[in-house]
Amino acid sequence: MRDTCAFCSMGSCLTHGASGPPVGETTIPLFDIKRSLRSNSSSTTLTKVSSTPRRGILSGTEDRTYWNPSQSDEALIISRLLKSPMGTKHAIPKNIHRFWTGGPMSPAVVDDLVSDGARARQAGWTCYLWYSAEVERVLDGHLDGEIKKSEGIFIFSKRPPKPVDKRPTRANQRRRLELAGFRVVPIEKLDDSSNWLSELATLVGGAALMRNWDEVKYFSDLARLLYLNFVGGIHMDVDISLGDMDLTQTYFHNDPDGEVPLMGSLLRDQSDPMIPKLRFLKRIRRRPLLTKEEYDGYMEALSALVEKGMLAAGMLNALIASRPNTTHLQDTLDEFRKAILKNKGLISGMALARVMLLGKSREGDVEQAMKWTVPPYLVRLDPDTDESNL
């Protein structure tokens, strides 16, 4: 009969793998320091361990204490929860992209981005902030007209209030980001000779004047597909910060063909029931050791978040990571253009989630494709706020 340890029974053992320990081998907890340091003079075979303790169980006291899993350990646990391995073949470029256009961002978001930018640059990553020069040309032109109107001569009518000009704040924020290592780039740089993107941005700017912000959101959905297709990397909404994501790693597509993007978005807004679980993980991650109760809580929270991350691939697009020029990205962009022509306007990018997962055929194993979207940094990023929903 094959012995099993607690981690084997949970499918997350970091020593034995899915098959469990060899027949006849005495299983020790991961990592049982006392027993692993004993001289192996008896006939009992102990699990081979390195001189550096691996993360797992520390025993020797009545109440077991656990190493807090690193992101690499967590990736193995996530793989076993999904029964689908993390990728190691098709690398995703070390670029982090964000999109924001129109007015300035909130000061708190800019502070987080500045901190992220400095940290990413130090680790060899490149951060981008994309915006639409054409959308802002339309909005700024309207603002200039309103300012000029308020400064006219009024004799019999009441002078209208002068509009607040937030453009200097926007410009200062972008300068701060550039100093932190960001490349601030207009999305129109990716336009082709037909100028279809600039023409679309003009319409979006007009819709924004009418307070139709959905058009701006949908334009952002399109923009992120464009720069991922041209440059590759990880798109994050502006209100998601890097948290304790491991920037020393190179990340890969999980599917064998390198087509399905990593996504793994968890939250719609701050009312999401996953928020307490993410905050719990962030809180206990500050300590190197966990009690059994904390570790059980960690496994429960991680399991729930992994399931949510997989299922959210068809609903949320706050996080998308891909190498450039994949067939799936190009198919999604083609479908986006067709939808724009058919609907005479923009649509939500997530209406094309199935194309992102399966390509233009929209046929295949959807469940497996959704598993492939779960990234190893799934629970390492800081939860988003309502900033992107404004």
GILINCOR-V308610 format. One record per residue. N is the residue number from 1. RES is the residue in one small letter. PHI is phi in whole degrees, -180 to 180 (999 if undefined). Layout:
BEGIN
N/RES/PHI ; N/RES/PHI
END
This chain:
BEGIN
1/m/999 ; 2/r/-84 ; 3/d/-72 ; 4/t/-135 ; 5/c/-105 ; 6/a/-61 ; 7/f/-71 ; 8/c/-61 ; 9/s/-67 ; 10/m/-88 ; 11/g/75 ; 12/s/-132 ; 13/c/-69 ; 14/l/-90 ; 15/t/-104 ; 16/h/-95 ; 17/g/76 ; 18/a/-68 ; 19/s/-84 ; 20/g/80 ; 21/p/-73 ; 22/p/-59 ; 23/v/-59 ; 24/g/87 ; 25/e/-84 ; 26/t/-78 ; 27/t/-84 ; 28/i/-113 ; 29/p/-64 ; 30/l/-93 ; 31/f/-120 ; 32/d/-87 ; 33/i/-62 ; 34/k/-59 ; 35/r/-74 ; 36/s/-71 ; 37/l/-91 ; 38/r/-70 ; 39/s/-68 ; 40/n/-89 ; 41/s/-92 ; 42/s/-87 ; 43/s/-81 ; 44/t/-74 ; 45/t/-89 ; 46/l/-96 ; 47/t/-60 ; 48/k/-68 ; 49/v/-131 ; 50/s/-85 ; 51/s/-71 ; 52/t/-94 ; 53/p/-59 ; 54/r/-84 ; 55/r/-74 ; 56/g/158 ; 57/i/-86 ; 58/l/-106 ; 59/s/-120 ; 60/g/117 ; 61/t/-124 ; 62/e/-63 ; 63/d/-101 ; 64/r/-65 ; 65/t/-121 ; 66/y/-116 ; 67/w/-64 ; 68/n/-75 ; 69/p/-60 ; 70/s/-76 ; 71/q/-64 ; 72/s/-66 ; 73/d/-62 ; 74/e/-61 ; 75/a/-62 ; 76/l/-66 ; 77/i/-64 ; 78/i/-60 ; 79/s/-59 ; 80/r/-76 ; 81/l/-65 ; 82/l/-84 ; 83/k/56 ; 84/s/-151 ; 85/p/-74 ; 86/m/-73 ; 87/g/-77 ; 88/t/-140 ; 89/k/-111 ; 90/h/-98 ; 91/a/-74 ; 92/i/-100 ; 93/p/-57 ; 94/k/-84 ; 95/n/-124 ; 96/i/-120 ; 97/h/-111 ; 98/r/-138 ; 99/f/-127 ; 100/w/-155 ; 101/t/-140 ; 102/g/106 ; 103/g/-82 ; 104/p/-73 ; 105/m/-86 ; 106/s/-69 ; 107/p/-56 ; 108/a/-64 ; 109/v/-65 ; 110/v/-63 ; 111/d/-59 ; 112/d/-65 ; 113/l/-67 ; 114/v/-61 ; 115/s/-63 ; 116/d/-62 ; 117/g/-63 ; 118/a/-65 ; 119/r/-68 ; 120/a/-65 ; 121/r/-62 ; 122/q/-63 ; 123/a/-90 ; 124/g/91 ; 125/w/-96 ; 126/t/-117 ; 127/c/-104 ; 128/y/-121 ; 129/l/-117 ; 130/w/-100 ; 131/y/-148 ; 132/s/-107 ; 133/a/-64 ; 134/e/-75 ; 135/v/-59 ; 136/e/-71 ; 137/r/-63 ; 138/v/-65 ; 139/l/-65 ; 140/d/-67 ; 141/g/-64 ; 142/h/-65 ; 143/l/-63 ; 144/d/-59 ; 145/g/-64 ; 146/e/-68 ; 147/i/-65 ; 148/k/-63 ; 149/k/-63 ; 150/s/-72 ; 151/e/-97 ; 152/g/-72 ; 153/i/-93 ; 154/f/-122 ; 155/i/-109 ; 156/f/-104 ; 157/s/-118 ; 158/k/-77 ; 159/r/-68 ; 160/p/-70 ; 161/p/-65 ; 162/k/-74 ; 163/p/-62 ; 164/v/-79 ; 165/d/-95 ; 166/k/-96 ; 167/r/-64 ; 168/p/-61 ; 169/t/-64 ; 170/r/-60 ; 171/a/-65 ; 172/n/-65 ; 173/q/-63 ; 174/r/-68 ; 175/r/-65 ; 176/r/-60 ; 177/l/-67 ; 178/e/-62 ; 179/l/-66 ; 180/a/-83 ; 181/g/109 ; 182/f/-74 ; 183/r/-99 ; 184/v/-98 ; 185/v/-134 ; 186/p/-72 ; 187/i/-64 ; 188/e/-64 ; 189/k/-60 ; 190/l/-96 ; 191/d/-71 ; 192/d/-99 ; 193/s/-66 ; 194/s/-79 ; 195/n/60 ; 196/w/-64 ; 197/l/-70 ; 198/s/-63 ; 199/e/-64 ; 200/l/-65 ; 201/a/-63 ; 202/t/-62 ; 203/l/-65 ; 204/v/-65 ; 205/g/-61 ; 206/g/-64 ; 207/a/-65 ; 208/a/-64 ; 209/l/-62 ; 210/m/-92 ; 211/r/64 ; 212/n/-91 ; 213/w/-76 ; 214/d/-60 ; 215/e/-62 ; 216/v/-68 ; 217/k/-61 ; 218/y/-68 ; 219/f/-64 ; 220/s/-63 ; 221/d/-59 ; 222/l/-71 ; 223/a/-59 ; 224/r/-66 ; 225/l/-68 ; 226/l/-65 ; 227/y/-74 ; 228/l/-68 ; 229/n/-68 ; 230/f/-81 ; 231/v/-113 ; 232/g/79 ; 233/g/132 ; 234/i/-120 ; 235/h/-88 ; 236/m/-132 ; 237/d/-59 ; 238/v/-62 ; 239/d/-92 ; 240/i/-108 ; 241/s/-105 ; 242/l/-69 ; 243/g/56 ; 244/d/-114 ; 245/m/-60 ; 246/d/-80 ; 247/l/-87 ; 248/t/-80 ; 249/q/-89 ; 250/t/-98 ; 251/y/-106 ; 252/f/-132 ; 253/h/-64 ; 254/n/-88 ; 255/d/-82 ; 256/p/-61 ; 257/d/-93 ; 258/g/66 ; 259/e/-113 ; 260/v/-77 ; 261/p/-70 ; 262/l/-76 ; 263/m/-133 ; 264/g/70 ; 265/s/-65 ; 266/l/-114 ; 267/l/-123 ; 268/r/-90 ; 269/d/-162 ; 270/q/-74 ; 271/s/-90 ; 272/d/-64 ; 273/p/-66 ; 274/m/-79 ; 275/i/-56 ; 276/p/-59 ; 277/k/-68 ; 278/l/-65 ; 279/r/-68 ; 280/f/-63 ; 281/l/-62 ; 282/k/-64 ; 283/r/-68 ; 284/i/-76 ; 285/r/-69 ; 286/r/-73 ; 287/r/-110 ; 288/p/-72 ; 289/l/-120 ; 290/l/-123 ; 291/t/-74 ; 292/k/-60 ; 293/e/-63 ; 294/e/-66 ; 295/y/-66 ; 296/d/-61 ; 297/g/-64 ; 298/y/-61 ; 299/m/-64 ; 300/e/-65 ; 301/a/-67 ; 302/l/-63 ; 303/s/-60 ; 304/a/-66 ; 305/l/-71 ; 306/v/-64 ; 307/e/-63 ; 308/k/-65 ; 309/g/-61 ; 310/m/-68 ; 311/l/-68 ; 312/a/-74 ; 313/a/-60 ; 314/g/-95 ; 315/m/-126 ; 316/l/-121 ; 317/n/-136 ; 318/a/-70 ; 319/l/-130 ; 320/i/-141 ; 321/a/-130 ; 322/s/-161 ; 323/r/-75 ; 324/p/-76 ; 325/n/59 ; 326/t/-79 ; 327/t/-62 ; 328/h/-66 ; 329/l/-64 ; 330/q/-66 ; 331/d/-63 ; 332/t/-66 ; 333/l/-64 ; 334/d/-62 ; 335/e/-67 ; 336/f/-63 ; 337/r/-63 ; 338/k/-62 ; 339/a/-66 ; 340/i/-63 ; 341/l/-65 ; 342/k/-70 ; 343/n/-93 ; 344/k/56 ; 345/g/173 ; 346/l/-80 ; 347/i/-126 ; 348/s/-66 ; 349/g/-61 ; 350/m/-75 ; 351/a/-67 ; 352/l/-109 ; 353/a/-59 ; 354/r/-67 ; 355/v/-69 ; 356/m/-59 ; 357/l/-80 ; 358/l/-121 ; 359/g/86 ; 360/k/-65 ; 361/s/-69 ; 362/r/58 ; 363/e/-121 ; 364/g/146 ; 365/d/-84 ; 366/v/-63 ; 367/e/-61 ; 368/q/-67 ; 369/a/-61 ; 370/m/-67 ; 371/k/-63 ; 372/w/-66 ; 373/t/-79 ; 374/v/-77 ; 375/p/-90 ; 376/p/-68 ; 377/y/-95 ; 378/l/-45 ; 379/v/-104 ; 380/r/-91 ; 381/l/-80 ; 382/d/-76 ; 383/p/-56 ; 384/d/-80 ; 385/t/-115 ; 386/d/-88 ; 387/e/-56 ; 388/s/-75 ; 389/n/-92 ; 390/l/-74
END
